[in-house]
Amino acid sequence: MKRFYLFTILCLLVLPVVVNAASVKTGKFKYLPAFQEEVEETYYYSDDYFRKSGKDDNNHLLTMSFNLALSTFEIRGASYSTALFKDLGFGSIQANDMVEKPTLDTVGTVIAHKRIDGKTVVAIAIRGENYDSEWGNNFIVGESGNAKGFNDASLKVINRIKKYISDNNLDNVKIWIVGYSRAAAIADLTGVYINKNLNEFNTTSEIGRAHV
């Protein structure tokens, strides 16, 4: 994926797992790098990535997570990530702050879910490029604790995830959250919160933690 691999998402998953080759789906997805033309790349995906505990590590999921993060690269829209989610079999797709003009107070997200072996994978892709004025939020540091700009955005994402789970009456949840650049920092803070407050997201340590 060109030089973008140098700036990949933060991920808790680093060790390989066995994936049934027959279960792997391949397809194309699009994204729009800043100041460049639209790019189309190939992805590889399998539901097997989510069949093990969230405590297990997975390089395949890491790569697919990077693809999903790239799909948020779009100017005022969510067509790329929506198309990719649909191709992967995820439904009830919800976009927030993706179409409106970005401001210091917005954070673009696309959320969807899929049932796999009696569990619900809730996927959250946070916009990490082409976010206009959201970029300025990186410089709002605050006086203590986590950087205020990132932390405030993370709290918005946390509340959206909770509402999405509640509105869709989801249980046995595994959370898959991805982001690039600024969105990676937001995803990391969100993942830390989720893993410390699993009961708020209808999940347990036995089912899985947030995959960031």
Secondary structure, 3 states (H helix, E strand, C coil): CHHHHHHCCCCCCCCCCCCCHHHCEEEEEEECCCCCCCEEEEEEECHHHHCCCCCCCCHHHHHHHHHHHHCCCCCCCCHHHHHHHHHHCCEEEEEECCCCCCCCCCCCEEEEEEEECCEEEEEEEECCCCCHHHHHHHHCCCCCCCCHHHHHHHHHHHHHHHHHHHHCCCCCEEEEEECCCHHHHHHHHHHHHHHHCHHHHCCCCCCCCCEC
